[in-house]
Amino acid sequence: MGFIMARLRSIFSVLGFLAVMTGAGMALTGCADTNQVSFVRLSMDAPPPAQIEDVPELNNPPTETWRPGYWAYTGADFYWVPGEVIPRPSETAIWIADHWEQRGYGWAFVPGVWR
């Protein structure tokens, strides 16, 4: 069993490296398609359930929005990144929140984007 776990860790390390390199390549090419993931953090385990946060009242909704908190992953453990009020790049911009997606090789973190 130890051999299998070591082999799986090795495979996931390679996948993580490839994801980082792919993200770096997309960032360097100035990818305009916001449907592409520019960076992926991999985890074999599912992230914990989202924490409940108190969302503050926005002072000026046309110029700011709430970015919900999310679970980040260090490569060994998850940690909670609290939500925050962030400025909008334009009054019509919509924030698509950071989130985790289950994929064939485990869980992938998809950073939030403006649309």
Sequence and secondary structure as in RCSB ss.txt:
>XXXX:A:sequence
MGFIMARLRSIFSVLGFLAVMTGAGMALTGCADTNQVSFVRLSMDAPPPAQIEDVPELNNPPTETWRPGYWAYTG
ADFYWVPGEVIPRPSETAIWIADHWEQRGYGWAFVPGVWR
>XXXX:A:secstr
 HHHHHHHHHHHHHHHHHHHHHHHHHHHHT   TTS S  EEESS             S TTTEEEE  EEEE S
S EEEE  EEEE SSTT  EE  EEEEETTEEEEE  EE 
